[in-house]
Amino acid sequence: MSLSPASKPVKINVDRSAGRLTIEWADGHRSEFDAETLRLLCPCAFCQGEAGRPGWLDTNPTLTSIQTQLADVRLIGAYALAPTWADGHDTGYYTFESLCENCPCAECTAVRRRPS
C-alpha cells in the first residue's frame, strides 16, 4: 500500500491519560483526535456494519467513559493504528489515509463541508 505524501505520519503521540491521539504528517499538518471522536470513527465491521447491515454506531449510541478510554494503541505495519479500548474493543484498524481524511481540525472540517 502506497500512502500519499500528506498521509504519511512523521510523529505519533498517544496520551492515554488525556485521551488524545496526535499525528504530525509529512506535509507539516497536525491532527489531534480526542478519544470519543476516535471511537466514533472505528472502522470495524461491528461498529460500521457490513454486507448491507447497519453497525453499532448507526444506533447513535451514548458512549460510556470506559468505551472512550484508550488502553493501548499498536502500529499495524506501516499503514495503520489499532487502538485497544478499556472495554476490550480492539478490532478497528485505522489506516493513516482514513485518519488524515478525517482530521477533526477546523481547517480540514471546513474543507470537507465545502460543496464539491
C-alpha positions as CSV (number, residue, x, y, z in Angstrom):
1,M,0.0,0.0,0.0
2,S,1.4,3.3,-1.0
3,L,0.5,6.3,1.0
4,S,0.1,9.8,-0.4
5,P,2.7,12.2,1.0
6,A,0.1,14.0,3.0
7,S,-1.0,10.8,4.8
8,K,2.5,9.7,5.9
9,P,2.9,10.3,9.6
10,V,6.3,11.5,10.9
11,K,5.3,11.5,14.6
12,I,2.6,9.8,16.5
13,N,1.8,10.5,20.1
14,V,-0.8,8.8,22.3
15,D,-1.6,10.4,25.6
16,R,-3.8,7.8,27.3
17,S,-4.4,9.9,30.4
18,A,-5.7,12.8,28.3
19,G,-7.4,10.5,25.9
20,R,-5.7,12.1,22.9
21,L,-4.0,10.9,19.7
22,T,-1.8,13.4,17.9
23,I,-0.3,12.8,14.5
24,E,2.1,15.0,12.7
25,W,2.0,14.4,8.9
26,A,4.8,14.7,6.4
27,D,3.2,17.8,4.8
28,G,3.5,19.6,8.2
29,H,-0.2,19.3,9.1
30,R,-1.1,18.1,12.7
31,S,-4.2,16.1,13.6
32,E,-5.4,15.8,17.1
33,F,-8.2,13.3,17.9
34,D,-9.9,13.1,21.2
35,A,-10.8,9.6,22.3
36,E,-14.6,10.0,21.7
37,T,-14.1,11.2,18.1
38,L,-11.6,8.4,17.5
39,R,-14.0,5.8,18.9
40,L,-16.9,7.1,16.7
41,L,-14.6,6.7,13.7
42,C,-14.0,3.0,14.4
43,P,-13.9,1.3,11.0
44,C,-14.5,-2.3,12.2
45,A,-17.5,-4.3,10.8
46,F,-19.2,-4.4,14.2
47,C,-19.2,-0.6,14.5
48,Q,-19.7,0.4,10.9
49,G,-21.7,-2.6,9.7
50,E,-21.1,-4.9,6.8
51,A,-22.9,-6.7,4.0
52,G,-25.6,-4.1,3.9
53,R,-26.3,-4.4,7.6
54,P,-26.0,-1.4,9.9
55,G,-23.4,-1.3,12.5
56,W,-23.5,-0.4,16.2
57,L,-22.5,3.2,15.5
58,D,-25.6,3.5,13.3
59,T,-27.7,3.3,16.5
60,N,-26.2,6.6,17.6
61,P,-25.0,5.1,20.9
62,T,-24.2,7.1,24.0
63,L,-20.6,6.2,24.7
64,T,-19.5,5.4,28.3
65,S,-16.2,6.5,29.8
66,I,-14.8,3.0,29.5
67,Q,-15.7,2.9,25.8
68,T,-13.7,6.1,25.2
69,Q,-10.7,5.3,27.4
70,L,-7.6,4.4,25.3
71,A,-5.9,1.4,26.9
72,D,-3.3,0.9,24.2
73,V,-2.5,1.7,20.5
74,R,-0.4,-0.5,18.3
75,L,1.1,0.1,14.9
76,I,-0.2,-2.1,12.1
77,G,2.6,-2.4,9.6
78,A,3.4,1.0,8.0
79,Y,-0.2,1.8,7.2
80,A,-2.5,1.8,10.3
81,L,-3.1,2.1,14.0
82,A,-5.1,-0.3,16.1
83,P,-6.4,1.1,19.4
84,T,-7.5,-1.1,22.3
85,W,-10.2,0.5,24.3
86,A,-10.7,-0.1,28.0
87,D,-13.9,-2.1,27.3
88,G,-11.8,-4.6,25.3
89,H,-12.8,-3.5,21.8
90,D,-9.8,-3.8,19.6
91,T,-10.8,-4.8,16.1
92,G,-10.7,-1.4,14.3
93,Y,-7.6,-0.7,12.1
94,Y,-7.5,3.0,11.4
95,T,-5.5,3.5,8.3
96,F,-3.3,6.6,8.1
97,E,-5.2,7.5,4.9
98,S,-8.5,7.5,6.8
99,L,-7.1,9.3,9.8
100,C,-5.7,12.0,7.5
101,E,-9.0,12.3,5.6
102,N,-11.0,12.6,8.9
103,C,-8.7,15.1,10.6
104,P,-11.0,16.9,13.1
105,C,-9.2,20.3,12.9
106,A,-11.2,23.4,12.0
107,E,-9.4,23.8,8.7
108,C,-10.0,20.2,7.5
109,T,-13.6,20.2,8.7
110,A,-14.3,23.4,6.7
111,V,-12.8,21.8,3.6
112,R,-15.0,18.7,4.0
113,R,-18.1,20.9,4.3
114,R,-17.5,22.8,1.1
115,P,-19.7,21.8,-1.7
116,S,-17.7,20.0,-4.5
